[in-house]
Amino acid sequence: MSRIETRLRELRITLPNAPVVKANPSLVPGVAVGNLFFCQGTLGHTNGEFPYLGKVGDRVTVEEAYQSARLCAINHLAQAKAVLGNLDRIVRVVQLTVYVNGAPGFEKAPFVSNGASDLFVEVLGPERAAMARASLSVPDLIYTAPVETVCVFEITPAIARSGRRAANPARARSARPRARKRSAPAAARGQRR
């Protein structure tokens, strides 16, 4: 069991299934590119069950929206687990963007966003959860969800089965030695000695 999964167990947090978009199979839980893992946007639910729905500042309180953002962060860890296989590949949180479905005039999006940020601090520690973050109040979200988040993690490279790091195909192509052009003999070039 990974260190991060051990920490989740200590906090009594069980990862749900990674959220997927069944209507569009080309959308995946996340994509690893180089040393970054881009999570798909997720809502505050557990396996499709939404404990809170509605606009924050109207039907949903700031405290409930905070819990919804916390569920979003848990879903991002589930996405990473599903795609990467091992949560210990997460080096740190790079960026977190939080969209809050706020009632007109709602100005407490950063307080809602703390739900996700605080979860990452609890699980990863303050240094690995130090991130760039944007908190935005938006006029609407799908399913009238109170919160949606998008996250980017820094990750360690995958280890190939041989025990060596898997080669980056783009880097491997550029690292190949290039064939040198041989110069034609002087006579062939029309030059005299």
C-alpha positions in Angstrom: 0.0 0.0 0.0 1.3 3.5 -0.9 2.2 6.1 1.7 -0.7 8.3 0.4 -3.2 5.4 0.6 -2.0 4.7 4.2 -2.6 8.4 5.0 -6.1 8.2 3.5 -6.8 5.2 5.6 -5.6 7.1 8.7 -8.0 9.9 7.8 -10.8 7.3 7.3 -11.1 8.4 3.6 -12.1 5.7 1.1 -11.4 6.6 -2.5 -14.5 6.2 -4.7 -14.4 4.9 -8.3 -12.8 7.5 -10.6 -15.5 9.6 -12.1 -16.0 8.9 -15.8 -18.2 10.5 -18.5 -20.2 7.6 -19.9 -21.7 9.7 -22.7 -18.3 10.3 -24.3 -15.8 7.5 -24.1 -13.0 9.7 -25.4 -13.0 11.6 -22.1 -10.7 9.9 -19.5 -10.2 10.5 -15.8 -6.9 12.2 -16.5 -3.9 12.4 -18.8 -0.2 12.1 -17.8 2.1 14.1 -20.0 5.8 14.1 -19.0 5.9 14.9 -15.3 2.4 16.4 -15.1 -1.0 14.7 -14.6 -4.0 16.7 -15.8 -7.2 15.6 -14.0 -10.5 15.8 -15.7 -12.9 18.3 -14.1 -15.0 16.8 -11.4 -18.0 17.6 -9.2 -18.5 17.0 -5.5 -20.1 13.6 -5.5 -19.2 10.1 -4.4 -19.9 7.4 -7.1 -22.6 9.6 -8.6 -24.3 10.5 -5.4 -24.5 14.3 -4.8 -25.0 15.2 -1.1 -25.5 18.9 -2.1 -27.1 20.5 -5.2 -27.9 24.1 -5.8 -26.4 27.6 -5.8 -24.1 28.5 -3.0 -25.5 31.3 -1.0 -29.0 30.2 -1.8 -29.9 26.5 -1.3 -26.3 25.5 -0.4 -24.4 27.0 2.5 -20.7 27.9 2.4 -20.0 25.0 4.8 -21.8 22.5 2.6 -20.0 23.9 -0.5 -16.7 23.5 1.4 -17.6 19.8 1.9 -18.5 19.5 -1.8 -15.1 20.9 -2.7 -13.5 18.4 -0.4 -15.3 15.6 -2.3 -13.9 17.1 -5.5 -10.3 16.7 -4.2 -11.0 13.1 -3.1 -12.3 12.5 -6.7 -9.0 13.9 -8.1 -7.0 11.5 -6.0 -9.3 8.7 -7.3 -8.6 9.8 -10.9 -4.9 9.8 -10.2 -5.1 6.3 -8.7 -7.1 5.0 -11.7 -4.7 6.3 -14.3 -1.3 6.2 -12.5 -1.9 3.1 -10.5 0.2 4.3 -7.6 -0.6 7.5 -5.7 3.0 7.8 -4.5 3.8 9.0 -8.0 2.2 12.3 -7.0 5.0 14.8 -6.1 2.8 17.8 -5.4 -0.3 19.7 -6.4 0.7 22.2 -9.1 -2.6 24.0 -9.8 -6.2 23.8 -8.6 -9.1 25.7 -10.3 -12.3 25.9 -8.4 -15.6 26.9 -10.0 -18.3 27.8 -7.4 -22.0 27.9 -8.6 -22.7 31.1 -6.6 -26.0 32.9 -6.2 -26.0 36.5 -7.6 -23.6 38.6 -5.6 -21.8 35.6 -4.0 -18.3 36.6 -3.0 -17.0 33.8 -0.8 -15.6 31.4 -3.5 -12.2 31.3 -1.8 -13.8 30.0 1.4 -15.5 27.2 -0.6 -12.2 26.4 -2.4 -10.5 25.8 1.0 -12.4 22.5 1.2 -10.3 21.1 -1.7 -7.0 22.8 -0.6 -7.4 21.7 3.0 -8.0 18.0 1.9 -4.8 18.1 -0.1 -2.9 19.5 2.9 -4.3 16.8 5.2 -3.3 14.0 2.7 -0.1 15.2 1.2 1.2 17.7 3.8 1.7 21.4 3.5 4.7 21.5 1.3 3.4 19.0 -1.3 0.0 20.8 -1.2 1.4 24.3 -1.8 -0.3 25.2 -5.1 -1.4 27.9 -7.5 -5.1 28.3 -7.1 -8.0 30.1 -8.7 -11.4 30.4 -7.1 -14.2 31.6 -9.4 -17.8 32.2 -8.8 -19.8 31.2 -11.9 -23.5 31.6 -12.8 -24.2 27.9 -13.3 -22.7 24.4 -13.3 -24.0 21.1 -14.7 -26.6 19.2 -12.6 -26.8 22.4 -10.5 -23.7 21.1 -8.6 -22.3 23.7 -6.2 -18.6 23.1 -7.0 -16.5 21.8 -9.9 -12.7 21.6 -9.7 -9.8 21.0 -12.1 -6.5 19.9 -10.8 -2.9 19.4 -12.1 -0.4 17.2 -10.2 3.4 17.0 -10.7 4.2 13.3 -10.9 7.3 11.1 -11.1 8.0 9.4 -14.4 6.6 5.9 -14.9 9.0 3.0 -14.3 9.3 0.5 -17.1 9.1 -3.2 -16.3 12.8 -3.5 -16.6 13.2 -1.2 -13.6 14.4 1.7 -15.7 12.4 4.9 -16.3 10.1 4.6 -19.4 11.5 6.6 -22.3 9.7 9.7 -23.4 9.0 8.9 -27.1 9.4 12.5 -28.2 12.7 12.8 -26.4 13.8 9.4 -27.7 13.2 10.6 -31.3 15.2 13.8 -30.8 18.1 12.0 -29.1 18.7 9.5 -31.9 22.0 10.2 -33.6 21.6 11.7 -37.0 23.3 10.2 -40.0 26.1 12.4 -41.2 26.3 13.2 -44.9 29.5 12.1 -46.4 31.1 14.5 -48.6 31.7 13.4 -52.1 35.3 12.8 -53.2 37.0 15.9 -54.6 37.0 14.5 -58.1 33.3 13.9 -58.0 32.7 17.5 -56.9 34.7 18.7 -59.9 37.6 19.9 -57.9 41.3 19.2 -58.5 43.9 18.3 -56.0 
